[in-house]
Amino acid sequence: MRIGQIVIDVAPLRESRDFRWLYSGRLVASAGDVVATTAASWQVYTLTHSSLAVGLLTLTASLGMLFSLLAGGMLADRHDRRVLLLATGLPQALLAGALLVNSLLQHPAVWAIYVVMLAIGLLQGLGAPASTAATPALVGPSRMPAAAALNGMGNQLGNLAGPALAGLLIAGPGLAACYALAVACFAAFTVALLFVRPLPPTVRAPRPGFRSLAEGFRYVWHSGVLGGMLLIDTNAMIFGMPAALFPALASQHFHGGSATFGLLVAAPGTRPGIVIIAAGIVWGGAIVGFGLVRSLPVALAFLALAGMGDMISEILRNALLQIYAPDRLRGRLSSLYLAQVNTAPALGNVEAGIVAELFSLTASVVSGGLACIGGALLLGALFPSLRHASLAGPQDTDARPVPEPAD
């Protein structure tokens, strides 16, 4: 199967009513989450004037998500995935409402933003593996690569539209409008789920616990494809993720305000393994270019190039995850993938904030981009299985069977 075939194939949306509802609801919720996160980052920066404080905010939310993702993956392999999504969707709307209330206070509490974002991260971690693992049951094995590509593009669309919209709302009606929109988006996701049929796992996993979780880790450890792609993306996100610096860059480097900040956040919007490695190199090179220029249009162009590399990488990583993960482990492997996707950028934000505090904004961005390029080249050489991965599935699987623990 060629890469182009999965990028443009909308057959899963056309053929599966349940997938249309889940996809649409997830797309809206993703946009709402990005709007709320962007608004919270800007609010923390305006209250503290610290890039490190912004980095710690994203780390707080991601750490909450990390721990709950591990539990969510085990639950998704044992219980109805639709029920898990319903149980975590509406509470997120209520938490976004708490951010709304806090933003309307005369003196908004910074600690309250951290607490609410931590709680949102916890809920998203519990539900995200169920959302990812539900896709194969809705579209069937033959449509899994195309559905994974649509999910990846949907995530990128939310990441593109959400920050730009947040920047406009902050500059116009204000922060409260951002949080109100997030409330509506999370509520819409919950409503969409009501139209999706029950989604129990096809193979019921053992009871949640250390043995169940260890089985997922062992599979990733033995899989050169899944393990390699996780390390490649981790390297890119830790060393080439300057998002925590965007508020300071918007105001100090480009002499702008919230609208400029929104544009900076929104701009990053052959064999798949080779393309994933190349995308990491493109990301790092574009980040270096972004750090060296002072022209806002040129900087946005570099971020757009980085975003293009990230979009291609995410589409292919989603496809490889669905193809190379066996159904009995899909929830747990999805949780490990999502844990990396959400935690690595947070660690990267903290790293970028620390380097910026010790040296400068430019030094932080450029050094991170160079480290990203070097890491992608090294990891690409160390994982030949990733370089030879195919969208047609494993020919000679590099992930040896993992014994199933007793229930």
KEGUGU-101200 format. One line per field, with one value per atom (N, C-alpha, C): x, y, z. Coordinates in steps of 0.2 Angstrom, whole numbers, plus 5000, padded with zeros to 4 digits. Layout:
BEGIN
xx	[X	...]
yy	[Y	...]
zz	[Z	...]
END
This chain:
BEGIN
xx	[5004	5000	5004	5003	5007	5004	5009	5007	5002	5002	4997	4990	4989	4982	4979	4983	4980	4979	4982	4982	4975	4973	4967	4961	4961	4956	4951	4945	4940	4934	4936	4931	4928	4933	4930	4925	4925	4920	4913	4914	4909	4905	4909	4906	4903	4906	4904	4901	4895	4891	4894	4896	4898	4905	4909	4916	4915	4910	4909	4907	4903	4901	4907	4911	4916	4922	4923	4928	4926	4920	4918	4918	4916	4916	4923	4927	4934	4938	4936	4939	4937	4930	4928	4931	4931	4934	4942	4945	4952	4953	4949	4950	4948	4943	4942	4947	4950	4956	4962	4963	4969	4967	4961	4959	4960	4958	4959	4966	4970	4977	4981	4979	4982	4981	4974	4972	4975	4976	4979	4986	4990	4997	4998	4994	4994	4992	4987	4985	4991	4994	4999	5005	5007	5012	5011	5005	5003	5003	5001	5001	5008	5013	5019	5025	5024	5029	5035	5034	5039	5038	5043	5042	5042	5046	5047	5040	5036	5030	5025	5026	5021	5023	5030	5032	5030	5030	5028	5020	5016	5009	5008	5011	5010	5013	5018	5021	5016	5013	5008	5002	4999	4994	4996	5002	5005	5006	5009	5010	5004	4998	4992	4990	4990	4988	4993	4999	5004	5001	5000	4998	4991	4987	4980	4980	4984	4985	4986	4991	4993	4987	4983	4977	4971	4971	4966	4967	4974	4975	4973	4974	4972	4964	4961	4953	4950	4954	4951	4952	4956	4957	4952	4949	4944	4937	4936	4929	4926	4920	4917	4920	4923	4927	4922	4916	4911	4910	4909	4907	4913	4919	4924	4925	4923	4923	4918	4912	4906	4908	4911	4913	4918	4922	4927	4926	4921	4919	4916	4910	4907	4910	4914	4918	4923	4926	4930	4927	4920	4917	4916	4915	4914	4920	4926	4932	4934	4932	4933	4929	4923	4919	4922	4926	4930	4935	4939	4943	4940	4934	4930	4929	4926	4925	4931	4936	4943	4945	4944	4946	4942	4936	4932	4933	4937	4939	4943	4943	4947	4954	4956	4963	4963	4963	4963	4969	4967	4972	4976	4983	4987	4987	4987	4987	4980	4975	4969	4969	4973	4974	4978	4983	4987	4983	4979	4975	4970	4966	4961	4964	4970	4973	4976	4978	4980	4974	4968	4962	4960	4960	4958	4963	4970	4974	4973	4971	4969	4963	4958	4952	4954	4958	4959	4964	4968	4972	4968	4962	4958	4954	4952	4948	4952	4958	4961	4963	4965	4967	4960	4955	4948	4946	4948	4946	4950	4957	4961	4960	4959	4958	4951	4946	4940	4939	4944	4944	4944	4948	4948	4941	4937	4931	4926	4927	4922	4923	4929	4930	4932	4935	4937	4944	4948	4955	4957	4953	4955	4956	4952	4952	4956	4959	4963	4968	4972	4977	4974	4969	4965	4962	4959	4956	4962	4967	4973	4975	4976	4978	4973	4966	4961	4962	4963	4964	4970	4975	4981	4980	4976	4975	4970	4965	4961	4964	4969	4973	4976	4979	4983	4979	4973	4968	4966	4965	4963	4969	4975	4981	4982	4980	4980	4975	4969	4963	4963	4964	4963	4967	4974	4978	4976	4975	4974	4967	4962	4956	4957	4961	4962	4965	4970	4973	4968	4964	4959	4954	4952	4947	4950	4957	4960	4961	4963	4963	4957	4951	4945	4941	4936	4932	4936	4941	4945	4946	4949	4951	4944	4939	4933	4930	4930	4927	4931	4937	4941	4938	4938	4936	4928	4924	4917	4917	4921	4921	4923	4928	4930	4925	4921	4915	4910	4909	4904	4907	4914	4917	4917	4918	4918	4911	4906	4899	4897	4899	4897	4900	4906	4909	4905	4903	4899	4892	4889	4883	4884	4890	4891	4892	4895	4896	4889	4884	4877	4875	4877	4875	4880	4885	4890	4887	4888	4886	4891	4889	4894	4900	4905	4912	4916	4913	4917	4923	4929	4935	4933	4936	4935	4938	4944	4947	4948	4944	4945	4951	4954	4961	4961	4966	4966	4965	4963	4962	4968	4966	4971	4976	4982	4987	4994	4999	5006	5008	5005	5006	5003	4997	4994	4998	5000	5004	5011	5014	5020	5020	5014	5014	5014	5011	5012	5019	5022	5029	5034	5033	5037	5036	5030	5028	5032	5032	5035	5043	5045	5052	5055	5051	5053	5051	5048	5046	5050	5054	5059	5055	5049	5045	5042	5038	5034	5039	5044	5049	5053	5055	5059	5055	5049	5045	5044	5043	5042	5048	5054	5060	5062	5060	5061	5057	5051	5046	5048	5050	5052	5058	5063	5069	5067	5062	5060	5056	5052	5048	5052	5057	5061	5065	5069	5074	5072	5066	5064	5057	5055	5049	5049	5049	5050	5043	5038	5031	5030	5034	5034	5037	5041	5044	5040	5034	5030	5027	5025	5022	5028	5034	5039	5042	5042	5044	5039	5033	5028	5029	5030	5030	5037	5043	5049	5053	5052	5056	5053	5046	5042	5038	5039	5035	5028	5024	5017	5014	5007	5003	5000	4994	4991	4989	4988	4987	4993	4999	5005	5006	5005	5006	5002	4995	4991	4994	4997	4999	5005	5010	5016	5014	5008	5006	5003	4999	4996	5000	5005	5009	5012	5015	5017	5011	5006	5001	5004	5036	5042	5040	5045	5044	5042	5036	5034	5039	5043	5048	5054	5056	5061	5058	5051	5048	5048	5046	5046	5053	5058	5065	5066	5065	5066	5062	5056	5051	5054	5058	5061	5067	5070	5076	5073	5068	5064	5062	5059	5057	5063	5068	5074	5077	5078	5080	5076	5069	5065	5065	5066	5066	5072	5078	5084	5083	5080	5079	5074	5069	5064	5068	5073	5076	5081	5083	5088	5086	5079	5076	5072	5072	5068	5062	5061	5055	5049	5044	5038	5036	5035	5032	5037	5044	5049	5048	5048	5047	5041	5036	5029	5030	5034	5035	5039	5044	5048	5044	5040	5035	5031	5028	5024	5027	5034	5038	5038	5040	5040	5034	5028	5022	5020	5022	5021	5025	5031	5035	5031	5029	5025	5019	5015	5009	5010	5015	5017	5019	5023	5025	5019	5015	5009	5005	5003	4999	5002	5008	5011	5012	5014	5014	5008	5002	4996	4994	4996	4995	4999	5005	5009	5007	5005	5002	4996	4991	4986	4987	4992	4994	4998	5003	5007	5005	5000	4997	4992	4993	4987	4981	4975	4969	4969	4972	4972	4976	4981	4985	4984	4979	4978	4977	4973	4972	4978	4982	4988	4994	4994	4999	4997	4991	4989	4990	4990	4991	4998	5003	5010	5012	5009	5010	5007	5001	4999	5002	5005	5009	5015	5018	5024	5023	5017	5015	5014	5011	5009	5014	5018	5023	5029	5032	5038	5038	5032	5032	5032	5029	5029	5036	5040	5047	5051	5049	5053	5052	5046	5044	5048	5049	5053	5060	5062	5069	5071	5066	5067	5066	5062	5061	5068	5071	5077	5083	5083	5089	5088	5082	5080	5082	5081	5082	5090	5093	5101	5104	5102	5106	5101	5097	5093	5088	5083	5077	5080	5085	5087	5092	5096	5100	5096	5090	5086	5083	5081	5077	5082	5088	5093	5096	5098	5102	5097	5091	5086	5085	5084	5084	5090	5096	5102	5102	5100	5100	5094	5089	5084	5086	5090	5093	5098	5102	5107	5104	5099	5095	5092	5088	5085	5089	5095	5100	5103	5104	5107	5101	5095	5090	5088	5088	5087	5092	5098	5103	5102	5100	5100	5094	5088	5082	5081	5084	5083	5076	5073	5066	5061	5062	5058	5059	5066	5067	5064	5062	5059	5052	5049	5042	5038	5032	5027	5020	5017	5010	5005	5008	5005	5005	5009	5009	5016	5017	5024	5024	5030	5031	5034	5040	5043	5042	5037	5036	5042	5044	5050	5048	5041	5039	5037	5041	5040	5033	5030	5024	5025	5021	5021	5016	5019	5014	5009	5002	4997	4997	4997	4996	4990	4989	4983	4978	4972	4967	4966]
yy	[4994	5000	5006	5011	5017	5022	5027	5032	5036	5038	5042	5039	5033	5030	5031	5031	5032	5039	5044	5051	5054	5051	5054	5050	5044	5039	5041	5043	5045	5040	5034	5028	5026	5027	5025	5030	5036	5041	5040	5037	5036	5030	5025	5018	5017	5020	5019	5025	5024	5029	5030	5025	5025	5029	5027	5031	5038	5040	5047	5051	5048	5051	5052	5046	5046	5051	5051	5055	5063	5064	5071	5074	5070	5072	5073	5068	5069	5075	5076	5082	5089	5089	5095	5096	5090	5090	5092	5089	5091	5098	5102	5109	5112	5110	5113	5113	5107	5106	5110	5111	5115	5123	5125	5132	5133	5128	5129	5129	5124	5124	5130	5133	5139	5145	5145	5151	5150	5144	5143	5145	5143	5145	5153	5156	5163	5167	5164	5167	5166	5160	5159	5164	5165	5169	5176	5179	5186	5187	5181	5182	5181	5177	5176	5179	5180	5182	5178	5171	5166	5161	5159	5154	5147	5147	5141	5139	5144	5143	5140	5142	5139	5132	5131	5124	5119	5122	5118	5116	5121	5120	5114	5114	5108	5102	5102	5096	5094	5098	5096	5092	5095	5092	5085	5085	5079	5073	5075	5070	5067	5071	5068	5063	5065	5061	5055	5055	5050	5044	5046	5040	5037	5042	5039	5035	5037	5034	5026	5025	5018	5014	5017	5014	5013	5019	5019	5014	5012	5007	5000	4999	4992	4992	4997	4997	4997	5000	4999	4992	4988	4981	4977	4979	4975	4977	4983	4986	4989	4991	4994	5001	5002	5008	5014	5013	5019	5021	5017	5019	5023	5021	5024	5031	5032	5039	5043	5040	5044	5046	5042	5043	5049	5050	5055	5062	5062	5067	5073	5072	5077	5080	5077	5080	5085	5084	5089	5095	5095	5101	5105	5101	5105	5108	5105	5107	5114	5113	5119	5125	5123	5129	5132	5128	5130	5135	5134	5139	5145	5144	5150	5155	5151	5155	5159	5155	5158	5164	5164	5169	5175	5175	5180	5184	5181	5184	5190	5194	5200	5199	5193	5191	5183	5181	5174	5170	5164	5161	5156	5157	5153	5146	5144	5138	5134	5138	5134	5132	5136	5134	5127	5127	5121	5115	5116	5110	5108	5112	5111	5107	5110	5107	5100	5099	5092	5087	5090	5085	5084	5089	5087	5082	5083	5078	5071	5070	5064	5061	5064	5062	5060	5064	5063	5056	5055	5049	5043	5043	5038	5036	5041	5040	5039	5042	5042	5035	5030	5024	5021	5022	5019	5022	5028	5031	5029	5028	5025	5018	5014	5007	5005	5010	5009	5009	5012	5013	5006	5001	4995	4992	4992	4989	4992	4999	5003	5003	5002	5002	4996	4991	4984	4985	4979	4978	4982	4981	4984	4991	4995	5002	5005	5001	5003	5009	5007	5013	5019	5019	5025	5029	5025	5028	5031	5028	5030	5037	5037	5043	5049	5047	5052	5055	5050	5052	5057	5055	5060	5066	5067	5073	5077	5073	5077	5080	5077	5080	5086	5085	5091	5097	5096	5101	5104	5101	5104	5108	5105	5109	5115	5115	5121	5126	5124	5129	5131	5127	5129	5135	5135	5140	5147	5146	5153	5156	5151	5154	5157	5153	5155	5162	5163	5170	5175	5174	5179	5180	5175	5176	5180	5178	5182	5189	5191	5198	5201	5197	5200	5200	5195	5195	5193	5190	5188	5181	5179	5172	5169	5172	5169	5165	5169	5166	5160	5159	5153	5147	5148	5143	5141	5146	5145	5140	5142	5137	5130	5130	5123	5119	5122	5119	5116	5120	5118	5112	5113	5107	5101	5101	5095	5092	5096	5094	5091	5094	5091	5084	5083	5076	5071	5073	5068	5067	5072	5071	5066	5067	5063	5056	5054	5047	5044	5047	5044	5041	5043	5040	5034	5032	5027	5021	5015	5009	5007	5002	4999	4997	4997	4995	4991	4985	4981	4978	4976	4974	4967	4965	4958	4953	4954	4949	4953	4950	4953	4952	4957	4957	4955	4953	4951	4957	4956	4962	4967	4973	4978	4977	4978	4977	4977	4976	4976	4971	4965	4960	4962	4965	4967	4973	4978	4983	4981	4976	4974	4971	4967	4964	4969	4975	4980	4983	4984	4986	4981	4975	4969	4969	4970	4970	4976	4982	4988	4987	4984	4982	4978	4973	4968	4970	4976	4978	4984	4982	4988	4993	4992	4997	5001	4998	5003	5006	5002	5005	5011	5009	5014	5021	5020	5026	5030	5027	5031	5035	5032	5035	5041	5040	5045	5051	5050	5056	5059	5055	5057	5062	5060	5064	5071	5071	5077	5081	5079	5083	5085	5082	5084	5090	5089	5093	5099	5097	5102	5105	5106	5108	5114	5120	5127	5130	5126	5129	5133	5131	5135	5142	5143	5149	5154	5151	5155	5162	5162	5168	5173	5171	5176	5178	5173	5175	5180	5179	5183	5190	5191	5198	5201	5197	5200	5199	5194	5193	5196	5195	5198	5204	5206	5212	5212	5207	5206	5205	5202	5201	5194	5193	5187	5184	5188	5186	5183	5186	5183	5177	5176	5170	5164	5166	5161	5159	5163	5161	5157	5158	5154	5147	5146	5140	5136	5139	5136	5134	5138	5136	5129	5126	5120	5115	5118	5113	5107	5033	5029	5024	5022	5018	5022	5021	5025	5026	5021	5022	5027	5026	5031	5038	5039	5045	5048	5044	5046	5049	5045	5048	5054	5055	5061	5067	5065	5070	5073	5069	5071	5076	5074	5079	5085	5085	5091	5096	5092	5096	5100	5096	5099	5105	5104	5109	5115	5114	5120	5124	5120	5124	5128	5125	5129	5136	5135	5141	5146	5143	5147	5151	5148	5151	5157	5157	5161	5167	5168	5173	5178	5184	5189	5192	5189	5191	5187	5189	5185	5181	5184	5179	5174	5175	5170	5164	5167	5162	5158	5161	5157	5151	5153	5149	5143	5144	5138	5134	5137	5133	5129	5132	5128	5122	5123	5117	5112	5114	5109	5106	5110	5106	5102	5103	5098	5092	5092	5086	5082	5086	5083	5079	5083	5080	5073	5073	5067	5062	5063	5059	5056	5060	5058	5053	5055	5051	5044	5043	5037	5033	5037	5033	5030	5034	5031	5025	5025	5020	5014	5015	5009	5006	5010	5008	5003	5005	5001	4995	4995	4989	4984	4987	4982	4980	4983	4981	4976	4970	4965	4968	4965	4968	4967	4961	4960	4965	4968	4973	4980	4981	4988	4994	4993	4998	5000	4994	4996	4999	4996	4999	5007	5008	5015	5019	5017	5021	5023	5018	5019	5024	5023	5028	5035	5036	5042	5045	5041	5043	5047	5044	5047	5053	5053	5059	5065	5064	5069	5071	5067	5068	5071	5069	5071	5078	5081	5088	5092	5090	5093	5093	5088	5088	5093	5093	5097	5105	5106	5113	5115	5110	5112	5113	5108	5109	5115	5117	5124	5130	5129	5135	5135	5130	5130	5133	5130	5133	5140	5143	5150	5154	5151	5155	5156	5150	5150	5154	5154	5157	5162	5160	5165	5161	5165	5161	5158	5162	5159	5153	5153	5148	5141	5142	5137	5133	5138	5135	5132	5135	5132	5126	5126	5120	5114	5115	5110	5107	5111	5109	5105	5107	5103	5096	5096	5090	5085	5088	5084	5081	5084	5082	5076	5077	5072	5066	5066	5061	5057	5060	5057	5052	5055	5051	5045	5046	5041	5035	5037	5032	5028	5032	5029	5024	5025	5020	5014	5015	5010	5005	5007	5003	5002	4996	4994	4992	4989	4987	4993	4999	5004	5007	5006	5009	5004	4998	4993	4992	4996	4995	4996	4992	4993	4994	4998	4999	4993	4988	4982	4977	4979	4975	4971	4968	4965	4959	4958	4952	4947	4948	4944	4948	4947	4951	4952	4958	4959	4959	4958	4958	4951	4948	4941	4940	4935	4934	4935	4938	4939	4935	4931	4926	4930	4928	4931	4929	4934	4932	4929	4926	4923	4928	4927	4932	4931]
zz	[5000	5000	5000	4996	4995	5000	5002	5007	5005	4998	4996	4996	4996	4997	5003	5009	5015	5017	5014	5015	5013	5007	5004	5004	5007	5007	5013	5011	5016	5016	5014	5014	5021	5026	5033	5035	5033	5035	5031	5025	5020	5022	5024	5025	5032	5037	5044	5048	5049	5053	5060	5063	5070	5070	5065	5064	5063	5059	5057	5064	5068	5074	5079	5080	5084	5082	5075	5072	5073	5071	5072	5079	5084	5091	5093	5091	5093	5090	5084	5081	5084	5086	5090	5097	5100	5107	5107	5102	5101	5100	5096	5095	5101	5105	5111	5116	5117	5121	5119	5113	5111	5112	5111	5113	5121	5125	5132	5134	5131	5133	5131	5125	5123	5127	5129	5133	5140	5143	5149	5149	5144	5143	5143	5139	5139	5145	5149	5155	5160	5160	5165	5164	5157	5156	5158	5156	5158	5166	5169	5177	5180	5177	5180	5176	5169	5165	5165	5165	5165	5160	5156	5151	5155	5160	5164	5167	5169	5172	5167	5161	5155	5154	5154	5153	5159	5165	5170	5170	5167	5166	5162	5156	5151	5154	5158	5161	5166	5170	5175	5172	5166	5163	5160	5157	5154	5159	5165	5170	5173	5173	5175	5170	5164	5158	5158	5159	5159	5163	5170	5174	5173	5171	5169	5163	5158	5152	5153	5157	5159	5161	5166	5168	5163	5159	5153	5148	5147	5142	5144	5150	5153	5153	5155	5155	5148	5143	5136	5134	5136	5134	5137	5142	5146	5146	5146	5146	5140	5140	5134	5133	5127	5126	5125	5123	5123	5130	5134	5141	5144	5143	5146	5143	5137	5133	5136	5137	5140	5147	5151	5158	5159	5154	5154	5150	5146	5142	5145	5149	5152	5158	5162	5167	5164	5158	5155	5154	5152	5151	5157	5162	5169	5171	5170	5172	5168	5161	5157	5160	5162	5166	5172	5175	5181	5179	5173	5170	5168	5166	5164	5170	5175	5181	5184	5184	5187	5183	5176	5172	5173	5176	5177	5184	5188	5194	5193	5198	5198	5198	5202	5203	5202	5195	5194	5198	5200	5204	5199	5199	5195	5197	5204	5206	5203	5203	5200	5193	5189	5182	5182	5186	5187	5189	5194	5197	5191	5188	5183	5177	5175	5169	5171	5177	5180	5179	5182	5182	5174	5170	5163	5160	5162	5159	5162	5168	5171	5167	5166	5162	5155	5152	5145	5144	5149	5149	5150	5154	5155	5149	5145	5139	5132	5132	5125	5122	5126	5124	5121	5124	5122	5115	5114	5108	5102	5104	5098	5097	5102	5101	5098	5098	5095	5088	5085	5078	5074	5075	5071	5071	5076	5077	5073	5071	5068	5060	5058	5051	5048	5052	5049	5047	5047	5046	5039	5034	5028	5027	5032	5032	5038	5041	5047	5045	5040	5038	5036	5032	5030	5036	5041	5047	5051	5052	5056	5053	5046	5043	5044	5044	5045	5052	5057	5064	5065	5061	5062	5059	5053	5050	5054	5057	5062	5068	5071	5076	5074	5068	5065	5064	5061	5060	5066	5072	5078	5081	5080	5082	5078	5072	5068	5069	5069	5070	5077	5082	5089	5091	5091	5093	5090	5083	5079	5082	5083	5085	5092	5097	5103	5103	5099	5099	5097	5092	5090	5096	5099	5105	5111	5112	5118	5116	5110	5107	5107	5106	5106	5112	5112	5118	5125	5124	5130	5132	5137	5139	5141	5144	5145	5139	5134	5127	5125	5126	5125	5129	5136	5140	5139	5137	5135	5129	5124	5118	5120	5124	5126	5130	5134	5137	5132	5127	5122	5118	5116	5112	5116	5123	5127	5127	5128	5128	5122	5116	5109	5108	5111	5110	5114	5120	5124	5120	5117	5113	5107	5104	5098	5100	5106	5108	5109	5111	5112	5105	5100	5093	5091	5095	5093	5097	5093	5096	5102	5106	5111	5108	5111	5108	5113	5115	5119	5116	5119	5116	5113	5107	5104	5109	5112	5116	5123	5128	5135	5138	5140	5143	5150	5153	5161	5165	5171	5176	5176	5176	5176	5182	5181	5186	5183	5187	5184	5179	5179	5174	5167	5168	5162	5158	5162	5160	5157	5161	5158	5152	5150	5144	5138	5139	5134	5133	5139	5138	5135	5136	5133	5126	5124	5116	5113	5116	5113	5113	5118	5119	5114	5112	5107	5099	5099	5092	5090	5085	5082	5079	5076	5073	5078	5083	5087	5092	5095	5099	5096	5089	5086	5084	5082	5081	5087	5093	5099	5101	5100	5102	5097	5091	5086	5088	5089	5091	5098	5102	5109	5108	5104	5103	5100	5095	5092	5097	5101	5105	5111	5114	5119	5117	5112	5110	5105	5102	5097	5098	5104	5106	5110	5107	5110	5112	5112	5113	5119	5125	5131	5130	5125	5124	5119	5116	5112	5115	5121	5124	5124	5126	5127	5120	5115	5109	5105	5107	5104	5106	5112	5115	5115	5116	5116	5109	5106	5100	5094	5093	5088	5089	5096	5098	5096	5098	5096	5103	5102	5107	5107	5109	5109	5102	5098	5091	5088	5089	5087	5090	5097	5100	5097	5096	5092	5086	5082	5075	5076	5081	5082	5084	5089	5091	5085	5081	5075	5070	5068	5062	5062	5067	5067	5065	5064	5062	5057	4999	5000	5006	5011	5017	5022	5026	5031	5037	5038	5043	5041	5035	5033	5033	5031	5031	5038	5043	5050	5052	5050	5052	5049	5042	5038	5041	5044	5046	5053	5057	5063	5061	5055	5053	5051	5047	5044	5050	5055	5061	5064	5066	5069	5065	5058	5054	5054	5053	5053	5060	5065	5072	5072	5070	5070	5066	5060	5056	5059	5063	5066	5072	5075	5081	5078	5072	5069	5066	5065	5061	5066	5064	5068	5064	5058	5054	5055	5057	5059	5053	5047	5042	5040	5040	5039	5045	5051	5057	5056	5054	5053	5048	5042	5037	5039	5044	5046	5051	5055	5059	5055	5050	5045	5042	5040	5038	5043	5049	5055	5056	5055	5056	5051	5045	5039	5041	5043	5045	5050	5055	5061	5059	5054	5052	5048	5044	5040	5045	5050	5054	5059	5061	5065	5061	5055	5051	5050	5049	5048	5054	5060	5066	5069	5067	5069	5065	5058	5054	5056	5058	5060	5067	5071	5077	5076	5072	5071	5068	5063	5059	5063	5067	5070	5077	5080	5087	5086	5090	5090	5094	5092	5095	5103	5105	5113	5117	5113	5116	5114	5110	5107	5112	5117	5122	5125	5128	5131	5127	5121	5116	5114	5114	5112	5118	5124	5130	5130	5129	5129	5123	5117	5112	5114	5117	5119	5124	5129	5134	5132	5127	5124	5120	5116	5112	5117	5123	5127	5132	5134	5139	5137	5131	5128	5126	5123	5122	5129	5134	5140	5143	5143	5145	5141	5134	5130	5131	5134	5136	5142	5147	5153	5151	5146	5144	5141	5136	5133	5137	5142	5147	5151	5154	5158	5154	5147	5143	5142	5141	5139	5146	5152	5158	5159	5157	5158	5153	5147	5141	5138	5133	5129	5125	5123	5119	5113	5109	5103	5104	5109	5111	5112	5116	5118	5111	5107	5101	5096	5095	5090	5093	5099	5102	5102	5103	5103	5096	5091	5084	5082	5084	5082	5085	5092	5095	5092	5090	5087	5080	5076	5070	5071	5076	5078	5081	5085	5088	5083	5078	5072	5068	5067	5063	5066	5073	5077	5078	5080	5081	5074	5069	5062	5061	5062	5061	5066	5072	5077	5076	5072	5072	5064	5061	5055	5053	5059	5058	5056	5059	5058	5050	5048	5041	5036	5038	5033	5035	5039	5041	5034	5034	5028	5031	5027	5028	5026	5023	5022	5028	5033	5039	5039	5045	5046	5041	5038	5034	5038	5041	5046	5053	5057	5062	5067	5069	5073	5081	5082	5089	5090	5094	5096	5100	5099	5103	5111	5114	5121	5125	5129	5133	5137	5136	5139	5147	5151	5158	5160	5165	5167	5170	5169	5171	5179]
END
